[in-house]
Amino acid sequence: MVVTDTFAKFARRMASTQGWPYVIIAETGNPIRQLEPDALRTRAEAMINVVIEGLTLPPAEIESRLKNVARAEIHPEGVVRSSVPI
């Protein structure tokens, strides 16, 4: 998944409601709306390794890398809310 940093945690929470809490998220700074093509290309090139990992790593490896990250983003400590358990 590719998102701006403003939406990364929200993206993980939404993905977890669909059964994908360990999705690889490539993020870039916000905003991107008015960037010139060269600036967008630079940002895309900075994220390409994350995108490739998300498409090629075995699911077990992705889960092991993201287990603690996903838990912290989906269920932040001290915040009580309804969510899909991990």
N, C-alpha and C positions, 0 to 999 in steps of 0.2 A: 504494500500500500504506500502511496506517495502523498504526503500532506505537508502543510506548513506547520512550523513548531507550535503555533497557536492551537492547532486542532489535534495534535498527536495523542494526548491522553484521552480526549473524547473519542478519537478513532479507535483506540484500543478497547475502550469500554463498549463501543458499539459493536466492534468485531466480536467481543466476548459474548454479547447477547445472541450472536449468530453461531456460536460454537467455535470461534477462532481466536481465543485469547492470546495465542502465541504467534500471531501474524507478525511478519517482519515489516517494520514501518521505516521508510526512508523519509526523513524530514528536512526541510529547508526553512530558512527564515521567512517570516511574514513581513510585509506583503509581497506578492509576486505579480499582482495585476498589471502594474504599469512599467514593468521592467522591459528593457530593450532585449531583442533576441540574443545578443551576445552575453548579456548578464544571465538570462535564463539558461543558456547553454552551459555557462560556467557552473551554475547551481546543479544542473542535471549531471554534469560530469562529476561533481563532488558526491553525488548520491549513487552513482552507477554501481559501485561495488556492493552496496547494501541491497540494491535491486537484484543483482546477480546472485547474491547469497540467498535471498528470499525465493528465488526460482530454482536453485540448484542444491541447497543443503537438504539432507534427509530430515524428515519431520522430527525425529527423536533428537537430533542435534539442535534444531531450532528451539524445541521445547526446553532442553537443558540450558541453553543460553539465555532464554527469556523468562524462565519460571519466576525468578525473584522480581524481575522488572515488571512483569504482568501483574503479579500479586500486588505490588506497591502502587501501580497505576490504577488498577481496577478496584482495589480495596485499600485506599490510603488509611494508614494507622490513625485512629481517633475519629474517623468519619463513619457514621452509621447510615447506611442506605440499602435499599434492595438492589441486588445484582445477581448475576449468574455466578455460582461458586466455581473456584478453580481447583 
